[in-house]
Amino acid sequence: MNPYQKYMQQSVNTMTPAQLLIALYDKAITEINKAIIFIEDKDIPKAHNSIMRASDIIDALDAHLKVKYEISDNLAALYQYFREKLVQANVKKDPEILKEILPMITELRDAFYEAGKQVK
């Protein structure tokens, strides 16, 4: 493992659950923004890879929902919607589909960020 990988692993291992959640949302947002640019630049392989990374992150967020919370059902439905839109965007290579879900994901990220601040 190179020094950067060690640093990243240590960073993730020392994050609070709230920090990790925000980092996942941030990475999904970054990948969607990159995919939009790649599609507009006609770089289809890179667009595909970014969309797949965003989809993997949404899958991870969905997989770690706690079913004991009432909001989990709503989040699961949103994550399913995001996955469907990511698939559509990937198949059609349509940046407008990504631009449609990006504000929703950003809003969720911001809500979790604010909730994390209030829990401290």
C-alpha positions in Angstrom: 0.0 0.0 0.0 1.5 3.4 -1.0 1.6 6.3 1.5 -1.5 8.0 -0.1 -3.5 4.8 0.2 -2.4 4.4 3.8 -3.4 8.0 4.5 -6.8 7.6 2.9 -7.5 4.4 4.7 -6.5 6.0 8.0 -8.7 9.0 7.2 -11.7 6.8 6.6 -11.1 4.7 9.6 -11.1 7.8 11.9 -14.2 9.4 10.5 -17.4 9.6 12.5 -20.4 8.0 10.8 -21.7 11.5 10.0 -18.4 12.5 8.4 -18.3 9.2 6.4 -21.9 9.8 5.2 -21.1 13.3 4.0 -17.9 12.1 2.3 -19.9 9.5 0.4 -22.4 12.1 -0.7 -19.6 14.4 -1.7 -18.0 11.7 -3.8 -21.3 10.8 -5.5 -21.8 14.5 -6.3 -18.3 14.8 -7.7 -18.7 11.7 -9.9 -22.0 12.9 -11.3 -20.5 16.3 -12.1 -17.5 14.6 -13.8 -19.9 12.4 -15.7 -21.8 15.4 -17.0 -18.6 16.9 -18.2 -17.4 13.7 -19.8 -20.7 13.2 -21.6 -20.6 16.8 -22.9 -17.0 16.2 -24.0 -18.1 12.9 -25.7 -15.7 10.9 -23.5 -18.1 7.9 -23.2 -15.8 5.5 -21.3 -15.0 8.0 -18.6 -18.6 9.1 -18.3 -19.6 5.4 -17.9 -17.0 4.9 -15.1 -18.1 8.0 -13.2 -21.8 7.0 -13.4 -20.9 3.5 -12.2 -18.9 5.0 -9.3 -21.9 7.2 -8.4 -24.2 4.2 -8.6 -21.9 2.1 -6.4 -22.0 4.9 -3.8 -25.8 5.1 -3.9 -25.9 1.3 -3.5 -23.6 1.6 -0.4 -25.8 4.3 1.1 -28.9 2.2 0.6 -27.2 -1.0 2.0 -26.4 0.8 5.2 -29.8 2.2 6.0 -31.1 1.4 9.4 -34.6 0.0 9.0 -35.5 0.9 12.6 -35.9 4.6 11.5 -39.0 5.8 9.8 -37.1 7.9 7.3 -35.3 4.8 6.0 -38.2 3.8 3.7 -38.2 7.2 2.1 -34.5 7.2 1.6 -34.6 3.7 0.2 -37.2 4.9 -2.4 -35.0 7.9 -3.2 -31.9 5.8 -3.7 -33.9 3.5 -6.0 -35.0 6.5 -8.0 -31.4 7.7 -8.2 -30.2 4.3 -9.4 -32.9 4.2 -12.1 -31.9 7.7 -13.3 -28.2 6.8 -13.3 -28.9 3.7 -15.4 -31.0 5.8 -17.8 -28.2 8.5 -18.0 -25.6 5.8 -18.6 -27.6 4.1 -21.4 -28.7 7.3 -23.1 -25.5 9.3 -22.2 -27.8 12.2 -21.4 -26.4 14.8 -19.0 -29.8 16.3 -18.5 -30.9 13.2 -16.5 -27.8 13.6 -14.3 -28.6 17.4 -13.9 -32.1 16.4 -12.8 -30.9 14.3 -9.8 -27.8 16.3 -8.8 -29.8 19.0 -6.9 -31.7 16.3 -5.0 -28.5 14.5 -4.0 -26.9 17.8 -3.0 -29.9 18.7 -0.9 -29.8 15.3 0.9 -26.0 15.8 1.5 -26.7 19.3 2.9 -29.5 18.0 5.2 -27.3 15.3 6.6 -24.5 17.9 7.1 -26.8 20.1 9.1 -28.1 17.2 11.1 -24.5 16.2 11.9 -23.7 19.7 13.2 -26.8 19.6 15.4 -25.9 16.2 16.9 -22.5 17.5 18.1 
